[in-house]
Amino acid sequence: MFQEERMQHILEYLHVNKRISVEEICKLYNVSRDTARRDLVNLEKKGLIVRTHGGAILPLTHERIKPYKERLHFDVEEKHKIAKVAASLIKEGDTVILDTSTTVQACAELMEDINCNVITNSINVADVLSAKVNVNTILLGGKLNQEHRFLYGHNTINMLSNYFADKAFLGALAITKNGIFVADDEDAAVMQSIIKQSKETIVLADHTKFSNTAAFRVCSLSEIDIIITDKSPNEGFIKTLKENGVNLIIAK
């Protein structure tokens, strides 16, 4: 097992079990204590764990997600690359669903002003699309998450059930062998409904999401058709994606 793959496994173990010891790493992954310690040092340098005496835990701030307006200004170049590829997949006559991530908003900004239908629960995405006169935009109703600028709840999901889309474009906070994860349970619930109401599901996520963890699972990898990212994950994870029928696109 490659180091990056092993480190991802350690993060997934921590997500479930909250803490891990050096001895457990040695036993689970058949490595020496020195190798286990190096893995923990590297994870700590990335800010993904806090080392403790004899092991590690997740950082207390790990689950905190910056407000939407702040996130718009992070990783702008990576988002633009990914969003440009995603926008090129939206064709004349399509019905698409765009979710609430900042990368998906960038896709909305870059998509052509063509005759198509866009369904969204994002306040920002709807605002962006309001300037595109040929795009028929449907903003889903529901309860407003003011910090992260999206609508959610039973009303949102009920409205979604009235539509069926050719393509859905989703963001993600984490992508692991166990699937797609986000930080908010209400966001996850709407995303699950979006997937059900779409013929094709496309996830937009920069490379850091392959070494991240999050609290709420949206779906398994087998429910995803395409992942668009800016850098390739490790070979082990590429194999996992292929086994689950996921087409990986690297944006240049």
N, C-alpha and C positions, 0 to 999 in steps of 0.2 A: 504494500500500500504506500503510495506517495505521501510526502509530508502534508501537502495541502489538503489531500483527501482525508488524512487522519485528523487533521485539525478541524475539518468540517464535522467529522464524526464526534469529536470531543465537544464541539459547540452544541450539537444535537443532543448529546447525552446530558449536558448541563441544562438544556432547556427543559428536559423531562425530570431530571433528578436534582437540579438546583446546585449540586456540588459534585466534584470529582477529585479523587486522590491520585497521587503519582502511581501508587500500587495498582489502582484500578486501570489506569492507562496502560501500564505494563502488561496486565493480564488480558485486557480486552483486545489490544492491538499487537501483542507479542513483540514488544520493544523493550529496550533497556531503560533504566531509571534516568540515565543521562539524556537519552532521546526524548523521554516523556517530559523532562524538565525543559529541554529546548523548545518543544512544542508549546508549552505553557508560556515561556518567555516571549516567543513570537506572537502568540495570541494576545498577551498583555500589551506588547508594543503597538498592536493594532487597536487597542482600546476595547477589545471584545470580552476580556475576562479580568478578574482581579485575583492575583495569586495569593494563596493563604499558606499557612504552615502545613506543608505536605500535600498541597493540592491547589484547587481553584474554585471560584464561584463566579456567577455572572455579576457584572457591576450593577450597583443600585440604580444607576441612571440609564441602564441599557434599553429599557422599554420607553423612555421618553422620546417622543417624536416632536421635532421642531414644528411650530405653526406653519401653515401652508404658505403664507406670504414670505416667510424666511426661507423655506425650502426652494422657492422659485429661483433663488440666487445661488444655489449650490450645484456644482457639477454641470454648469450650463453647456459646455462644449460637448460632453458626453450625451446629455439629453438631446441636443440638437442633432447629433449624428443618428441616434436611435429614432428620434421623431421623424426625421427626413425619410428614412426607409419605411417607417410605419405609414406615413402620409401617402406614400406612393402606392400603397396597397388599396387605398380607397378609390373606387372607380365610379364612373357615371352610373346612376341608377341604384347604387348600393344602399342598403339600410344597415347602419352600423351603430354600435353602442360604445360610447367613450366613458370610462370611469373617472375617478377623482384624483388620479396621481398627477404630479407636476410634469412628468414626462409625457403623459397622455395630453395634457394641456398644450405642450409644445407641438404635439402631433396635430392638434386642432388648429394651431396657429399656422402651421406649414402646409396643411392640406389645401388643395385647389378649391376655388369657388365654383363647384360643379353641382349639377342637379343630383342631389342625394338626400337621404334622410339620416339624421343623427339624433340618437336618443342618449340623454345623459342625466346623471344626478349631481353633476358638478356645477355650482354657480359660476365659477370662473370659465369653464369650457363653454357654457351657454353664452356668456358675455362675449367671448372671443368669436364665436360663430355668428353672433348677431350682426357682425360686419360683413358677412358673406351672404350676399343677397340670393344666391341660387341654392343655398343649403337650407333644407327644411329642418329646423331644430325643435325637438320635443324635450322640454325640461320636466323631469319627473317630480311629482310633489312628495311631501313628507316632512319629517322633522328636520330642522336645520342644525347641523354641527357648525357652530360659528367659527371655531378655531381653524378647522380644516376644510370649511367651505363646501360641504356636501350635504345632500338630503338622504334620509334613511328612515327605516321603520316599516311597519305593515303597509302603509299607504304607498310607499315607494315600490315595494315588492309586488303589491297588487296591481299597480299601474304597469309594471314591467311584464306581467303575465299577459297583457293585451298586445304585446309586440313580439315579433320574431325577426332576428337580425341575420344578415349574411356574415358579419364579422363583429367580434367584440375586442376592444383594446383595453387591457388592464395593466395597472402597475403592480408592483410587489415590493415588500420590504425585505423579504428573504425568499430564496429559492434553494431547497434542499432535496435530497433523495425522497423525502416524504411529501413533497409538494410545494405549493405556493403559500406564503404566510404574510399576514399584515398585522398591524399593531392594535386595531380596533375591531371588536366583535361585531358591531353594527355594520361597519364597512364590509367585513367578511361576509355577512349574511346577504347583503345586496349583491356583492360580487358573485356569490354562489348562484343567485337567481339570474344574473346576467349571463353566466355560462350556460345555464339551462335554456335560455331563450336565444341562443346564438348557434349558428351552424359551425362557425370557426372561432376559436379563442386564441388571441395573440397577446402575449405578455411582453411589456416593454420594461427592461430593467438593466441598469448598468452593472458592470462586472463585480462591484462590491457586494451586490445582493447574493452572490454565490458563497460568500463567507460570513453571512449575517444570520441572525436568528430573530424570530418574532413570535408573539404569543398565540395568534389565532390562525388556524389553517383554513385556507379557502378551498383548495382542491388538491387532488393528486396530480402528479406529472402527466399521467395518462389522459387526463382531461384537457390538457393543453395541446394545441396544434403547432404553434410557433412561439419561440422566444427570440426576441431581437435584443441584442446587447452590444456593447462597444469593444469588449475583449473576450477571448475564448476562456472558459473555465478549464480546469485540469482534465487530463485525458480520462481519468476514472469517471468524472461527472459527465463528460461528453458521451461515454459509453452508456451511462445510466439514461441519459436523454434519448439516445437512439433506441434503447430497449423499451422505452415508454412511448415511442412513436412521435417524439417531439423534434420538429425541424428547427435547428439552431441557425440564426442569421447573425453574422457579425457586421455591424455597421462600420463603414470606412470613413 
